[in-house]
Amino acid sequence: MYCKSIHPIPSGHVKKLSAHMPHKLPCQPCQKSPAISAREERRRKREHRKKSSSGESRWKRCRSKRAEEEEEEEEEEEDRSVDGLLDGALHGAVGSSSESEHTSGSSVKTDSSSQYDLQTLKETSPSTLVRLNSTQRDAFEGKYKQTLCLSQGGYGTVYAGHRVEDSLAVAIKHVPQSKVIRTSVVLDGQLHQFPLEVVLLLMVGAGEGERGPDSSGVSVQLLDWYELGDELVLVMERPLPCLDLFDYIQERGGRLPEEEAKLILKLLVEAMNKVHSKGVLHRDIKPENILVLMGNDSLCVRILDYGCGCILQNEPCTEFYGTMQYTPPEWYLVGEYEAMPSCVWQIGVLLYDMLCGEHPFCTRADIIGREPYIPQQFSRQCQDLMRRCLAKRPRGRPTLDGILQHPWLQ
């Protein structure tokens, strides 16, 4: 999130995050027994009660047979509900992209299993990683001038700035080395460790030169990156005029009308389709990470912040870094998730944010078990799409192409 171009912030002033803005923390799955799931535990307790003698349990003698039967019926109904969620989580359909067969995806500080040969990606030179990199602070300070702070959080700080030679507006992201996730990359037959966010930005931007605000790029472009001692510095384009989607919504009263939300959703889904076609999974889709470009009487979106992303894979992901309110329920239920259904879930939460001005879920329990309240003021087709994207079972959600083909977007 880095786009305060319409209303500049005074020098030295750090933008205060909204009180209800979600905190981005590494999500951890709920504790699981390796042998016994929650429903199996309840079933075991029921069997234990049946086998126990009447003298061992005083309260049992005081209960009527009908009361016991009703309790067992309620527990069995809950079991069936959880079974359905788990079945969907374990066997949800995944819409895979044409270039998603790279074995990777675990977001750990050093992921030796995440190897990606850049020579297999079209229009990307393996030397790009090295060519854009420098370890010289003088080289960075001589090429770019840093000005106001745009955003600050646990994962780093983003500043506005410009390139000295041509005054090109840039965003400069500083990330502590302790927060940097690395991945293995094959360069000229040799295995090297590079920051995963750098690799993902280069993958998404493969084949694109420097561009203007009206170009068809779907992600902000990485211009340079520097490893300066205890921090990683990323220099990215900052197209003007622009706002991140969170501030765009706030400037319009905290929520968007259906027609405007429909346009932004369509642009976002098309952008995510292109991101996936480059073999990248973002994993942290939310308003703060969507840049809205406002030029020539038309809107355009670009995707920000790949710090929680990973290389797309066909197998389920078993680690998650992102924002709690946008976490798919299957992660909490089984500790893993498929790429495409999780992406559609986050898009559904974002659609709800745009239309309702608030999150559909506030806690882990809400995400797992509560259906979202969808106001009746929206059109039936709009309500239908929100419910489908927020289906608890992953295989009950549409694909990205399915969203684009939904009647509400036609």
PyMOL commands that set and color helices and strands:
alter all, ss='L'
color gray80, all
select helices_A, chain A and resi 38-51+54-56+58-61+65-91+118-120+128-131+137-143+177-179+196-204+245-251+258-277+287-289+324-326+329-334+339-356+364-369+380-389+394-396+400-404+407-409
alter helices_A, ss='H'
color red, helices_A
select strands_A, chain A and resi 24-25+110-117+133-134+144-153+156-163+169-176+182-187+190-195+222-228+231-237+242-244+280-281+290-295+298-303+310-311+322-323
alter strands_A, ss='S'
color yellow, strands_A
deselect
rebuild
show_as cartoon
